[in-house]
Amino acid sequence: MEALRKIIDSKTLETLFPLPKSFRNKDIEIIILPVNKKEEKPHVTRQMINEMLPGSITQSLIGTIQFSNISLEDIRLERLQKYESIN
């Protein structure tokens, strides 16, 4: 599977949608992955996105990791190794 990785200034994204305060005036890493077209896309409203952004992005992801016997640090290291060479 192909992926695109780019580091951009947060001001570029602020024109598209609101960012958490902790992201503002910083470089942000963007990773773009293709979506399997067979899967039904969930309906996400702007309100749902806004409800997630004011708090911690990490909090909005709780429950998405399927393997509870793997630590977050192990997952982080695996992702860094997998995507660090993608340009």
Secondary structure, 3 states (H helix, E strand, C coil): CCCEEEEEEHHHHHCCCCCCHHHCCCEEEEEECCCCCCCCCCCCCHHHHHHHCCCCHHHHHCCCCCCCCCCHHHHHHHHHHHHCCCC
